[in-house]
């Protein structure tokens, strides 16, 4: 998978911690640490969005729809 190069600015204290983690062998490079951190943050944001969308659902209506499908009273909806 190809990567795009970007420039970022970090607070000196954050950069010092990044360098300590790389120096301690937890990450092979600054780049890998930052790639992993961004990927983790994006994953958390996606999970948060899913949780917010699920909170909008009406549990009683969802249960009734599921029971109809399990009892064979209706077809699974096409999406």
RAKA-V941592 format. One record per residue. N is the residue number from 1. RES is the residue in three letters. OMEGA is omega in whole degrees, 0 to 359 (NA if undefined). NEAR is the number of other ideal C-beta (glycine too) atoms within 8 Angstrom. Layout:
N RES OMEGA NEAR
N RES OMEGA NEAR
This chain:
1 UNK 181 2
2 UNK 181 3
3 UNK 175 5
4 UNK 177 4
5 UNK 176 4
6 UNK 175 4
7 UNK 177 4
8 UNK 175 5
9 UNK 178 3
10 UNK 173 7
11 UNK 181 5
12 UNK 179 6
13 UNK 178 6
14 UNK 179 8
15 UNK 178 9
16 UNK 178 8
17 UNK 177 8
18 UNK 181 12
19 UNK 177 9
20 UNK 179 8
21 UNK 178 10
22 UNK 180 13
23 UNK 179 6
24 UNK 176 6
25 UNK 179 5
26 UNK 178 6
27 UNK 181 10
28 UNK 182 4
29 UNK 173 7
30 UNK 183 9
31 UNK 181 6
32 UNK 179 9
33 UNK 182 13
34 UNK 176 10
35 UNK 180 9
36 UNK 180 9
37 UNK 179 8
38 UNK 179 8
39 UNK 179 8
40 UNK 179 8
41 UNK 179 8
42 UNK 178 8
43 UNK 178 8
44 UNK 179 8
45 UNK 178 8
46 UNK 179 8
47 UNK 179 8
48 UNK 179 8
49 UNK 179 8
50 UNK 179 8
51 UNK 179 8
52 UNK 179 8
53 UNK 179 8
54 UNK 179 7
55 UNK 180 6
56 UNK 182 5
57 UNK 175 8
58 UNK 184 5
59 UNK 181 6
60 UNK 179 6
61 UNK 179 8
62 UNK 179 9
63 UNK 179 8
64 UNK 179 8
65 UNK 180 9
66 UNK 180 8
67 UNK 176 8
68 UNK 182 9
69 UNK 181 11
70 UNK 179 6
71 UNK 179 6
72 UNK 181 5
73 UNK 181 5
74 UNK 177 7
75 UNK 174 4
76 UNK 184 5
77 UNK 176 4
78 UNK 178 3
79 UNK NA 2
